[in-house]
């Protein structure tokens, strides 16, 4: 799980595993206080202006890269690219 500051991203420190959700962390370098928020999601999934993800993030999830995109490519090849060669096979 990650511990992060909503304003600046992840807090730079050695070990935050001893902190719990809602605890107050004081940064030794700047003296700023942060409320601990732990999540299993990556920063780009919870960042952004409304907390639902970064709108400029262009990365793909594993499901999209491994399953959805290859399936769409196969459908495109079957329906458009190889249509003439497949018409002879279909009665």
Secondary structure, 3 states (H helix, E strand, C coil): CEEEECCCEECCCCCCCCCCCCCEEECCCCCCEEECEEECCCHHHHCCCCCCCCCCCCCCCHHHHHHHHHHHHHHHHHHHHCHHHHHCCCC
